[in-house]
Amino acid sequence: MRSILEFFRIGGATGAQLNGDQVFYIEGALAAVVAGLAVLVLHAMGRHGWATLFCAAAIIALVAWKIAVIR
């Protein structure tokens, strides 16, 4: 939810050009939301081990993504 609101805050909905840092921020937030939803669904289905592994994998992937983009 916050990533969608951030998109509107920085002016993306009004047609303003977004720079690379802003796009990266929005993409990362949306990826985190999707991963969080997947973890929530796995947890609700009773797959607690899978939810934990997916959560750890999502965190590692997001950190690796950030490091790759910064370089």
N, C-alpha and C positions, 0 to 999 in steps of 0.2 A: 504494500500500500504506500509506503513511504517513497519508493522509487517512482511510482506513478505521480505522486504529488511533487516530487523533486523535478520531474520533467516539466510540469506546469510552472513551477517556481522559477526555473531558469529561462523560461520563455520559449520552450520548444513547441508548445501548442499554438503560439501566436505567429509562427512562421519564422522566428528568429533563427539565424544560423548558429548551430552548436559547434563548439570547438572539440578537439579530440579528447581533452580531459573530461569534459561534460558528458560526452558519449560514453566514455569508459566507465564513468561513475554510474550512469543509468544502466548500462549493460551488466555491470557487476552486481548492482542491486537487484535487477530482475533475475539474474542467475541464482542469487542467494535466495530469493523468494521461491523460485521453482524448486530448488533443492530442499528448502524448508518444508514446502508442501509435500514433497515426496517422502521426507522423513516422518511427517505427521501422518500420512496415509499408512506407511509401513508400521508405525507405532500403533495406530488404531486397529490395524489388522492383527495385532499381536506378534508381529515379527520384530521383537525388540532388539535382537542381535543384529539383524539386517539394518534396522534403523540407526543403530549406533555406528555400524561400519559405514553406512552411506553418509552419515553426518560427518564423520572423520574424513572421508574421501572428499566431500564437498568443501570442507575447510581447507584441506591441502590443495585442491584444485583452484580455489579462489586465490589463495596466497601465491601459488605458482603462476597464475594468470597475471596477477598484479606485478610480480617480479619480472615476468617476461615483457610486459608492456613498458615498465619503467626503463628497462635497458635499451 
